Amino acid sequence: MPHLVLDPHLVLDKVSVHYDGQAAPAVDRVSIDVAKGDFVVLVGRSGCGKTSLLNVAAGLVEPARGVATIGGRPITGPGSDRAVVFQNDALFPWLTARENVAFALRLRGVPQAERARRADQLLALVKLDSVGDKRIWELSGGMRQRVGLARALAAEPEFLLLDEPLGALDALTRERMQTTLLDLWTASRVGVLMVTHGIEEALVLATSIVVLAPGPGHVVRTFETGFSRRYAAGEPIRAIKADPAFAAARGELTDAIFEGEAA
């Protein structure tokens, strides 16, 4: 009987990434551990390897050294245990919001009679109850990203991989989407690995923040944070951001990023 892992971890163990044509590796010996229920955020300036690491976790890039595993099993390519959401959505513009989500359900083998109902449930989870019949091109950027999240969750993944999914949104929509992400994380308890350039965004969302620096990409510091769990426990997001402890953490994280650049 195969070994059953009840609480799988997504692990990058001493991972290095080296692209063809480059003299130096993009990432050198980085280790990250994401358990189900964790929200791990990668921060650092451009060129520090954040997206490379996410692509290794997604099975889109093979590490030159080290190993990536889920539940102890090597990651050899994309899999249904992981869902990826990029900054630019990959939705089908000729389909409705409901049909886009239902497409993912179809790939999972959900019977046709069940797809519309399940798709509507997932759209409701991302607060899009009323847009199921709208074509993707009729939706705002924030709505499109929420449809993308609903479609990702339709696969019932153990881990959600997010590559700057809010980066193209305006400030107000971005803040609303942060609470949507926290609501989804709280409800689903998936493990999340996310890339962002936003310092405040990282603090709001993360249970753990990994600060990376370039030359090649490496970890300079890891922060354990509790603001997202405070939100999950019912504290309003504005109250969390107004807490002096949040401002202090923002300053400490900013310093760590700049110290990493100078190192």
PECORNOR-V548717 format. One record per residue. N is the residue number from 0. OMEGA is omega in whole degrees, -180 to 180 (none if undefined). NEAR is the number of other C-alpha atoms within 8 Angstrom. D_FIRST is the distance of its C-alpha to the first C-alpha in Angstrom with 2 decimals. Layout:
# PECORNOR-V548717
<<N,OMEGA,NEAR,D_FIRST> <N,OMEGA,NEAR,D_FIRST>>
This chain:
# PECORNOR-V548717
<<0,-179,2,0.00> <1,179,3,3.84> <2,-179,4,6.53> <3,179,4,8.68> <4,-175,6,12.32> <5,-178,4,14.64> <6,-174,7,17.83> <7,174,10,17.62> <8,168,12,20.68> <9,-172,13,22.54> <10,166,11,23.78> <11,-173,14,26.50> <12,179,11,26.79> <13,-176,11,30.21> <14,171,16,30.47> <15,179,14,33.58> <16,-179,14,34.77> <17,-180,11,37.48> <18,178,7,39.07> <19,177,4,40.94> <20,179,4,44.64> <21,-179,7,44.42> <22,-177,4,45.59> <23,177,6,43.62> <24,175,12,40.08> <25,-179,16,39.83> <26,-178,16,37.34> <27,170,12,36.93> <28,178,11,34.05> <29,178,13,33.22> <30,180,9,30.34> <31,179,7,29.34> <32,179,8,26.63> <33,175,13,26.19> <34,173,10,24.10> <35,-177,13,23.76> <36,174,9,27.15> <37,172,13,28.96> <38,-176,13,31.86> <39,-177,13,32.52> <40,176,14,35.71> <41,178,14,36.93> <42,-178,16,40.73> <43,-175,11,43.29> <44,-178,10,45.96> <45,178,6,45.52> <46,-178,8,44.19> <47,173,15,41.96> <48,-178,14,38.71> <49,-178,13,37.43> <50,176,8,36.63> <51,179,11,35.27> <52,178,10,32.64> <53,179,14,31.82> <54,174,10,31.50> <55,179,12,29.07> <56,-180,12,26.91> <57,-176,14,27.31> <58,-180,12,26.28> <59,179,9,29.86> <60,178,8,30.93> <61,180,8,29.21> <62,176,12,30.09> <63,175,8,32.30> <64,-179,9,30.82> <65,-176,11,28.09> <66,174,11,24.79> <67,-177,14,23.74> <68,167,12,20.24> <69,-178,11,18.57> <70,-180,9,15.87> <71,180,7,15.92> <72,-180,6,15.49> <73,174,8,18.80> <74,-178,11,21.07> <75,-180,6,22.27> <76,176,7,24.19> <77,180,9,24.76> <78,-178,8,21.90> <79,177,8,21.71> <80,177,8,20.53> <81,174,12,24.08> <82,-175,14,27.46> <83,174,10,30.70> <84,-178,13,34.22> <85,178,10,37.14> <86,176,10,40.77> <87,-174,6,41.91> <88,179,9,40.04> <89,-179,6,38.52> <90,177,8,39.42> <91,-173,7,40.96> <92,-179,8,44.63> <93,178,7,45.43> <94,174,10,42.89> <95,176,12,43.27> <96,180,13,41.31> <97,-178,14,39.40> <98,177,11,38.72> <99,179,13,37.41> <100,-180,15,34.81> <101,178,13,34.07> <102,178,8,33.44> <103,178,12,30.38> <104,177,13,29.20> <105,179,11,29.83> <106,178,7,27.61> <107,180,7,24.77> <108,177,6,25.45> <109,-179,9,27.26> <110,-176,7,29.63> <111,-178,7,33.21> <112,-177,5,34.60> <113,-168,8,32.52> <114,-177,12,33.15> <115,-179,11,36.66> <116,-180,7,35.91> <117,178,9,32.87> <118,179,14,34.92> <119,177,11,37.75> <120,180,8,35.54> <121,176,13,34.41> <122,177,15,38.03> <123,-180,9,39.11> <124,178,9,36.66> <125,174,12,38.59> <126,177,6,41.91> <127,-177,12,42.74> <128,-169,8,43.11> <129,-173,5,46.35> <130,-177,8,45.68> <131,-177,12,43.10> <132,-178,8,45.76> <133,174,9,47.19> <134,-177,11,46.70> <135,-178,13,45.24> <136,177,6,48.60> <137,-173,6,50.18> <138,175,9,48.11> <139,180,6,48.93> <140,179,8,46.90> <141,178,10,45.35> <142,180,9,44.44> <143,179,12,42.86> <144,178,11,40.66> <145,175,12,39.59> <146,178,14,38.72> <147,177,13,36.66> <148,178,10,34.79> <149,179,13,34.26> <150,178,13,32.91> <151,-179,14,30.54> <152,178,10,29.23> <153,179,12,28.83> <154,-177,11,25.74> <155,-178,8,24.21> <156,172,13,23.34> <157,-178,9,21.89> <158,179,13,24.72> <159,-178,14,28.28> <160,-171,14,30.22> <161,-179,13,33.97> <162,-179,13,36.56> <163,-175,11,39.87> <164,-178,11,39.50> <165,-172,9,42.70> <166,-176,8,44.76> <167,-175,8,46.95> <168,175,9,47.85> <169,-170,6,51.11> <170,-177,6,51.19> <171,179,6,51.32> <172,-180,9,48.55> <173,179,12,46.45> <174,178,8,46.87> <175,180,8,45.93> <176,176,11,42.81> <177,178,11,41.82> <178,176,9,41.77> <179,178,9,39.87> <180,179,9,37.15> <181,178,12,37.05> <182,179,9,36.92> <183,180,11,33.96> <184,180,12,32.12> <185,-176,8,32.91> <186,-173,6,31.84> <187,-177,6,28.59> <188,173,10,27.47> <189,168,12,26.11> <190,-177,14,26.37> <191,169,15,29.48> <192,-171,14,30.74> <193,173,13,34.36> <194,174,13,37.27> <195,170,13,40.80> <196,-175,8,44.29> <197,-179,7,45.34> <198,179,11,45.70> <199,178,7,46.31> <200,179,9,43.49> <201,-179,13,41.05> <202,-179,14,42.28> <203,-169,11,42.09> <204,-164,13,38.54> <205,159,15,36.63> <206,178,13,34.81> <207,180,12,34.99> <208,177,15,37.33> <209,180,13,36.92> <210,-180,14,40.34> <211,174,18,40.45> <212,-178,15,43.47> <213,168,13,44.26> <214,-15,7,45.31> <215,-178,12,42.37> <216,180,16,40.20> <217,-180,14,39.05> <218,176,10,38.38> <219,179,10,41.53> <220,174,8,40.50> <221,178,9,37.91> <222,168,7,39.12> <223,-176,7,37.25> <224,-177,10,38.98> <225,-175,8,39.08> <226,180,13,41.20> <227,178,13,38.45> <228,174,8,37.06> <229,176,10,40.66> <230,180,12,40.85> <231,179,10,37.58> <232,174,6,39.21> <233,-179,6,42.18> <234,-179,9,44.72> <235,-176,7,46.68> <236,180,9,46.15> <237,178,6,49.91> <238,178,8,50.12> <239,-178,12,47.35> <240,180,9,49.20> <241,-179,8,52.46> <242,176,8,51.10> <243,178,6,52.77> <244,178,6,49.40> <245,179,12,48.25> <246,179,10,51.35> <247,179,8,50.80> <248,178,9,47.20> <249,178,11,48.47> <250,180,8,51.02> <251,179,8,48.56> <252,178,9,46.12> <253,179,9,49.05> <254,-179,8,50.25> <255,179,11,46.85> <256,-180,14,46.78> <257,177,8,50.34> <258,178,8,49.76> <259,179,11,46.83> <260,-176,8,49.19> <261,-175,5,51.80> <262,none,4,49.51>>
